Amino acid sequence: MLGSAVKSLSADGLIAPEVTIGWGETSAAALSATSAAIRLFALPSGRVGPALSGSEAWVTSSAENGAAAPSLAALGSLSANAILAPSPSAARAVESDPGLAARAADEPFVALRFGCDDPPHDPATDPALPTSYSAATPDGKLECRRTLARRCSLALGPRTLLLSTAPLRAERSGEAILAALSRLDGYDVAVAIPSSGDANLVDRAQVLAIEHPGRIAVVAEDDPAEERRIRAASDAILLGEADDRTGRAAGTALLYGTLPIAVESGAARDYLVDYDPRSATGSAILFERPGAFEIESAIRRAIALRSDANLWSALVKSLFASAPRWASTAAIVEEVCAAYDLPAA
């Protein structure tokens, strides 16, 4: 349907773009139908979908005048001048997919960091937050922190690390995260766990919350905006995905001045720098593999950072500055388009 719409609009002269960006695999047929001189095919998830079934491939080849392709990603690559991937790790993984073997030999994979500041993901304008804040006016983050602490009955001192987790899921190290959290007795840390993860893991997190009142809380996410409120209140967020190809979760954390604690692989290895207190450089705390001891050690590093007020204040400012923004992404896309001697879209 999308491809047919593009064909109709082009035939009627209603659109005549010089550059077209196909966003995601579902845009593949439309990308092949556009009359643009430059066609860029973006894979925002950094992954390739499943192969088309026999009937799907037949429909696609009929609609595209015989241009058969084993998958939508393959169809998009056949129509594109370049393929955009959200990280070098994603570009390498997608490039090795056998379904893309038929693309032109000179068709490049362009790895660029996608922005994360699409609305409403900006603490300066996010309407869901108790108080807005920014790099220039960071005090609002403290109010968000106090609000979450009151609502969840978390005991916070002035230097307590308020740690949140991504939704607990088995495929994203949920077991290891729970094991690490159970070992944090005696440390100055409070933990907020969203309730939208796997049911069995969330149930076990509820038990931990009962065993550690004031230190661990499971936050109900009835409101879709709750995830942003938790992120805004948190000093750090624990991310357990070992095959993250987009860096989206870490990028949005940086936008809110929240320190990512992530596995040193995939997009995290591509874009995040492990914090070094001696040089006061870095944008995250990275750990080698998603095991309970490695996660515990990473959390303890964050606790030590939070206990130093001067070091922490400077770190938070640097997090805002390192956040990925769409303006930077667009500038790189313009450079790609300029290589074809045509203006950007």
Secondary structure, 3 states (H helix, E strand, C coil): CHHHHHHHHHHCCCCCCCEEEEECHHHHHHHHHCCCCEEEEECCCCCCCCCCCHHHHHHHHHHCCCCCCCCHHHHHHHHCCEEEECCHHHHHHHHCCHHHCCCCCCCCEEECCCCCCCCCCCCCCCCCCCCCCCCCCCHHHHHHHHHHHHHHCCCCCCCCEEEEECCCCHHHCHHHHHHHHCCCCCCCEEEEEECCCCHHHHHHHHHHHHHCCCCEEEECCCCCCHHHHHHHHCCEEEECCCCCCCCHHHHHHHHCCCEEEEECCHHHHHHCCECECCCCECCEEEECCCCHHHHHHHHHHHHHHHCCHHHHHHHHHHHHHHCCCHHHHHHHHHHHHHCCCCCCC
